């Protein structure tokens, strides 16, 4: 019997320019908005007070933009970083060009914009991703650039080259990598 473990991609498997469509989408609910806003101590009336929000330009409560960002990034995990992420290094260029409302469905896509080996952490690399979230009408509701420290293939590191070929037996094994000696991922210059 073949056993397959769900995992993300190793550094060598990322291709600059590739676009991943993360499905299924996630329909935002009022409960998501109230719970997320409350858990994060965000008392913004635009998220919590329907009567107040009705008097504002959008006429209704807005989904908390941090919920949108977190859900957008989270939807990419199973396909890209599950079990292959060492650490998230940063988020940048975060934008919310169109509001997301309860009842809207968030669909996320990720473009790989840069891949390189770490200069200070053998067996690891840095991957830059551009996440785009769209509602069910195709309108962009969120964009963010994410930089992640990722594991290289275990067999590539052992062979001394990140481009080392992968044997069929090695590619079937998706066991998590053991971490290297403790060192802050942020020290990679």
Residue pairs with C-beta under 8 A, 6 or more apart in sequence:
2 172
4 172
4 174
5 83
5 174
5 175
6 78
6 82
6 83
7 82
7 83
7 84
7 174
8 77
8 78
8 79
8 80
8 81
8 82
8 83
8 84
8 85
8 150
9 79
9 80
9 81
9 84
9 150
10 84
10 150
10 151
10 152
10 153
10 156
11 115
11 117
11 124
11 125
11 127
11 150
11 151
11 152
11 153
11 162
12 152
12 153
12 156
12 162
12 163
13 153
14 112
14 115
14 127
14 150
15 112
15 115
16 112
16 113
16 114
16 115
17 111
17 112
18 111
18 112
19 109
19 110
19 111
19 112
20 76
20 79
20 80
20 109
20 110
20 111
20 112
21 107
21 109
22 75
22 76
22 78
22 79
22 107
22 108
22 109
22 110
23 107
25 75
25 105
25 106
25 107
25 108
25 136
26 71
26 75
26 105
26 106
27 103
27 104
27 105
27 106
28 63
28 67
28 68
28 71
28 100
28 101
28 102
28 103
28 104
28 105
28 106
29 102
29 103
30 61
30 102
32 63
32 67
32 102
33 47
33 48
33 61
33 63
33 64
33 67
33 102
34 47
34 48
36 42
36 64
36 66
36 67
36 70
37 43
37 44
37 47
37 48
37 64
37 67
38 48
40 64
40 66
42 64
42 66
44 64
45 52
45 53
46 52
46 53
46 56
46 61
46 62
47 53
47 61
47 62
47 63
47 64
48 61
49 61
50 60
50 61
53 59
53 60
53 61
53 62
54 60
58 99
58 101
60 101
61 101
61 102
62 99
62 100
62 101
63 99
63 100
63 101
63 102
63 104
65 96
65 100
65 142
68 96
68 100
68 106
68 133
68 141
68 142
69 91
69 94
69 142
69 144
71 106
71 108
71 133
72 106
72 108
72 131
72 133
72 142
72 144
73 91
73 131
73 144
73 146
75 106
75 108
76 108
76 110
76 129
76 131
79 110
80 110
80 129
81 148
81 150
83 174
83 176
84 150
84 151
85 148
85 149
85 150
85 151
86 121
86 124
86 148
86 149
86 150
86 151
86 179
86 185
87 148
87 149
87 185
88 146
88 147
88 148
88 149
89 126
89 147
89 148
89 149
89 185
89 186
89 188
90 146
90 147
91 144
91 145
91 146
91 147
92 144
92 145
92 147
93 143
93 144
93 145
94 142
94 143
94 144
94 145
95 142
95 143
95 144
96 141
96 142
97 140
97 141
97 142
97 143
98 135
98 139
98 140
98 141
99 141
100 106
100 133
100 135
100 141
100 142
104 135
104 136
104 141
105 135
105 136
106 133
106 134
106 135
106 141
106 142
107 133
107 134
107 135
107 136
108 131
108 132
108 133
108 134
109 131
109 132
109 134
110 129
110 130
110 131
110 132
111 129
111 130
111 132
112 127
112 128
112 129
113 128
113 129
113 130
113 145
114 126
114 127
114 128
115 125
115 126
115 127
115 128
116 125
116 126
117 124
117 125
117 126
117 152
117 162
118 124
118 125
118 126
118 149
118 188
119 188
119 189
120 183
120 187
120 188
120 189
121 149
121 180
121 183
121 185
121 188
122 157
122 180
123 151
123 152
123 157
123 177
123 180
124 149
124 150
124 151
124 152
124 180
124 188
125 149
125 150
125 152
125 162
126 147
126 148
126 149
126 150
126 188
127 147
127 148
127 150
128 145
128 146
128 147
128 148
129 145
129 146
129 147
129 148
130 143
130 144
130 145
130 146
131 142
131 143
131 144
131 145
131 146
132 140
132 142
132 143
133 140
133 141
133 142
133 143
134 140
134 141
135 141
149 185
149 188
151 177
152 162
153 162
153 164
153 166
153 170
154 170
154 173
154 175
154 177
155 164
155 166
155 167
155 170
156 162
156 163
156 164
156 166
158 164
